[in-house]
């Protein structure tokens, strides 16, 4: 898959989202739609963004019993999104159920890329041990979850760029790595703990970087988006 920058459209309503996207004249960035916008506006917002020509990563991080995830994926498959995700900690059986739900896509349609969240980039080693009671090192945990996702038949994982190279080494170069927590050195880290620059993410083998506030809250979002594209893709 080609390397790309995914813009996290973490807005609270349809108006703010489309006001933002309208600024990209002649450019159709790959966008991430997360829980905030989806819960506020529902599937119709996703469908409208798709009609505008954007590829969509629907970031709902499904995590439930296998049957619920299977049935939910069957519903989401009707939206025509390009990428969606589940939590790897939901177990192999749950991830397999997610793919089973997507098998209900009509014949001839391409199913979305399905990836599993390993550990959030807002989670550091301290939180892993003290909040989640996981005593293994972060990279070991991420690689274990990546292997389980591949075993389940998923296409890749969400991980920090710090782990992307190791994930490819363990799961293969065609196993997709989608990496949040990407900032320029002059940017605000916000609540991200494991952070790299776009150039570092590229060097470490990230297939996609997900960037939100550094672009959406920039004085000139289009210019900042193109800055990320130049450093990551070119």
Secondary structure, DSSP 8 states (H G I E B T S, - for coil): ---EEEEE---SSHHHHHHHHTT-TT---EEEEEHHHHHHH-HHHHHHHHHTT--EEEEEEE-S-HHHHHHHHHHHGGG--SEEEEEGGG-HHHHHHHHHHHTTS-TT----EEEEE-S-TT--HHHHHHTS---S-HHHHHHHHHHHHHHHT--EEE--HHHHHHHHHHH-TTSEEEE--B--TTS--TT-SS-B-HHHHHHHT-SEEEE-HHHHTSTTHHHHHHHHHHHHH-
